[in-house]
Amino acid sequence: QTLSTAPPTMGSTFSSTAPNSTPKKTVLIDVRGQAEAKRDGELKGSVRVQCDNSFDAWSCVYRGMITGAIPTDPSSVEGMTIYCRSGKRAGRVAEKLTEAGFKNIETGAYKDLKDKYGST
């Protein structure tokens, strides 16, 4: 089966669908704080799960799940892109999401991803 990638949709997702399947999404998650995002910008369509530099990664993932920013069902998403200033916080969150069964997780620094996804 071939996948056809739709253009970005509103909110925090990009859709990809295969024939006779339920659309899945790629979720863009910003783990920086509000001040960082305001100063540097955000990826278009991303959602924020604030994780400061001394955070416990599981606490951050849990907080994201209870607020709805991070899906609770790994099969509901095609992938995730998690970013922060340098990629370090994003990597710690991605490690916990991988342990929880999520796949296709991209991590990185905002400055390195903004051309790929666009920024606000």
Secondary structure, 3 states (H helix, E strand, C coil): CCCEEEEECCCCEEEEECCCCCCEEEEEEECCCHHHHHHHCCECCCEECCCCCCCCHHHHHHHHHHHCCCCCCHHHEEEEEEEECCCHHHHHHHHHHHHCCCCCEEEEEHHHHHHHHCEC
